[in-house]
Amino acid sequence: MEEKNPNGIPRFDGSNFEYWSNRMETYLKALGADGWFSVALGYNALKKPKSAAQKEAKRNNKLAIDTILDGLTDSLKSKVGSCASTKDIWDKLQELYAREEAKEGE
């Protein structure tokens, strides 16, 4: 059975990244706030938003960051704590865990 945190967010403990990443993508898309676009397309967290669309993108990025971090164990949060955007977090998790699973499959 898949573990979830109290908010229903898929929980990742460092194992089975592919399954978790698919579940998290689905969860973010279901939020309906375009949070997944922050992961897929990236977001420049260093750029100050000026337009309404940029402010909305900033909110979506923040929502996606909070959601992903809520789905990580404390030890995993420490591995991505320096990441500035949702895409950075996602890419770091892929680098650490998708490659690890690929090596195990060889």
PyMOL commands that set and color helices and strands:
alter all, ss='L'
color gray80, all
select helices_A, chain A and resi 17-30+35-41+52-70+74-80+86-105
alter helices_A, ss='H'
color red, helices_A
deselect
rebuild
show_as cartoon
